[in-house]
Amino acid sequence: MTAIEQYIHDRDEQVRRNLKDRDLQVNTERFTEELVRTNYTKNFTYMGVPILQYPTDLMVMQEIIWDICPDYIIETGVAFGGMTLFYASVLEILGGGSVIGIDIEVRPHARKVERDWVFHETDMRIIEGSSIDPSVLGKEKEYMKGKDVLVSLDSNHTHEHVIQELRLYAPLVSVGSYIIVFDTAIEYFGHLDKNQDRPWKKGNNPATAVKAFLQECDDFVVDREVEQRAGVTAAPGGWLRRIR
């Protein structure tokens, strides 16, 4: 076993121990409450572009991408384009692939991210349209057959929208890869969000959609060890790994 293999083995053992550490869980929840209350996700940019994610989630995402080496990453909900840029740059380091962002309204700052992408091994495209429109990917779905595909859901956070996304994109995900459902944390911490005029809330959010989806589809499981590696995450219970 190499030094790195030993490190990862020890890390995984530590993560499994932490899963059983009730004090750690309680304190993580308390810390997360404060992060939500203070809008912590707005603290960061990636290569100058707002990214609106926890750094811990970004580290776990790049680990997953490194392990899977997906041919395609599908992202719903582009916002400023920071995550689109993050995904594309990680794929570029790995040798290339395709990142497809989908948003109901692609704003000029996101188009600029797409336009300014100058690397050639990774294709970055942002599609304007509804992420629950079966035709939004067009013929692209045919090209994904037999490929390694990872999906990130971060658009409209209502239960109905997210479960439709899960049903639409789950068949595209390759075995061993993931659908990551962001903002399941709304179920647990949404009451602390200062933007209370949004349609999603406790009982109507990505977490409730994930629960319903897993009851109707047994091809995916929640990867609690990956979630624990992040510790602080916007996607509790939302790291879904395809097992068959």
Residue pairs with C-beta under 8 A, 6 or more apart in sequence:
1 9
11 229
12 225
15 225
15 228
15 229
16 225
18 24
18 228
19 224
19 225
19 228
28 231
28 232
29 188
31 232
32 185
32 189
32 232
33 189
33 192
35 41
35 54
35 232
36 185
36 189
36 192
36 193
37 192
39 194
40 54
41 52
41 53
41 54
41 234
42 50
42 52
44 50
44 51
44 52
44 53
44 55
45 51
45 82
46 58
46 82
46 83
46 85
46 86
47 85
47 89
49 80
49 81
49 82
49 85
49 109
49 113
50 79
50 80
50 82
51 58
51 80
51 82
51 83
51 86
52 79
52 80
52 82
52 83
53 82
53 83
53 182
53 234
54 230
54 232
54 233
54 234
56 230
56 231
56 232
56 233
57 182
57 230
57 233
57 234
57 235
58 86
59 230
60 226
60 229
60 230
60 233
60 239
61 86
61 87
61 90
61 152
61 180
62 86
62 90
63 229
64 150
64 178
64 180
64 226
65 73
65 87
65 90
65 91
65 94
65 150
66 90
66 94
68 148
68 150
68 174
68 176
68 177
68 178
69 94
69 95
69 97
69 148
70 91
70 97
70 147
70 148
70 149
70 150
70 174
70 177
71 97
71 98
71 144
71 147
71 148
71 149
72 97
72 98
72 99
72 100
72 144
72 147
72 148
72 149
72 150
72 172
73 87
73 91
73 97
73 98
73 99
73 100
73 149
73 150
73 151
73 152
74 100
74 102
74 137
74 149
74 150
74 151
74 152
74 169
74 172
75 83
75 84
75 87
75 99
75 100
75 101
75 102
75 151
75 152
75 154
76 101
76 102
76 103
76 131
76 151
76 152
76 153
76 154
76 155
76 165
76 169
77 102
77 103
77 131
77 153
77 154
77 155
77 156
77 182
78 84
78 101
78 102
78 103
78 106
78 110
78 126
79 103
79 110
79 154
80 107
80 109
80 110
80 113
81 101
81 109
81 110
81 112
81 113
81 114
81 126
82 113
83 152
83 154
84 99
84 101
84 110
84 113
84 114
84 124
84 126
85 113
85 117
85 124
87 99
87 152
88 99
88 117
88 119
88 122
88 124
89 119
89 122
91 97
91 98
91 99
91 121
91 122
92 119
92 121
92 122
95 121
96 121
96 122
96 123
97 121
97 122
97 123
98 122
98 123
98 124
98 125
99 122
99 123
99 124
99 125
100 125
100 126
100 127
100 137
100 140
101 110
101 114
101 124
101 125
101 126
101 127
102 126
102 127
102 129
102 131
102 136
102 137
102 155
103 110
103 126
103 127
103 128
103 131
103 155
104 128
104 129
104 130
104 131
104 155
104 156
105 128
106 126
106 127
106 128
110 126
111 126
113 124
113 126
114 124
114 125
114 126
117 124
127 136
127 137
129 136
130 136
131 153
131 155
131 156
131 161
131 165
131 168
132 161
132 164
132 165
132 168
134 168
141 172
144 172
147 174
148 174
148 177
149 172
149 173
149 174
149 177
150 173
150 177
150 178
150 179
150 180
151 169
151 170
151 172
151 173
151 178
151 179
151 180
152 179
152 180
152 182
153 162
153 165
153 166
153 169
153 179
153 180
153 181
153 182
153 206
154 182
154 183
155 161
155 165
156 162
156 200
157 183
157 186
157 198
157 200
157 205
157 206
158 199
158 200
158 204
158 205
159 200
159 203
159 204
159 205
159 206
159 208
159 209
159 212
160 209
161 209
162 181
162 205
162 206
162 209
162 210
163 209
163 212
163 213
166 179
166 181
166 209
166 210
166 213
166 217
167 213
169 179
170 179
170 213
170 217
170 219
170 220
170 242
173 179
173 220
173 242
174 242
175 242
175 243
175 244
176 241
176 242
176 243
177 241
177 242
178 223
178 239
178 240
178 241
178 242
179 220
179 240
179 242
180 235
180 238
180 239
180 240
181 206
181 209
181 210
181 235
181 238
181 240
182 206
182 234
182 235
182 238
183 200
183 205
183 206
183 234
183 235
183 238
184 205
184 206
184 207
184 210
184 234
184 235
184 236
184 237
184 238
185 207
185 233
185 234
185 235
185 236
186 193
186 200
186 201
186 202
186 205
186 206
186 207
187 202
187 203
187 205
187 206
187 207
187 208
188 207
188 236
190 200
190 201
190 202
190 205
191 201
191 202
200 206
206 238
207 236
207 237
207 238
210 222
210 237
210 238
210 240
211 237
213 220
214 220
214 221
214 222
214 240
218 244
219 242
219 243
219 244
220 240
220 241
220 242
220 243
221 240
221 241
221 243
222 237
222 238
222 239
222 240
222 241
223 239
223 240
223 241
224 239
226 239
226 241
227 233
227 235
227 236
227 237
227 238
227 239
233 239
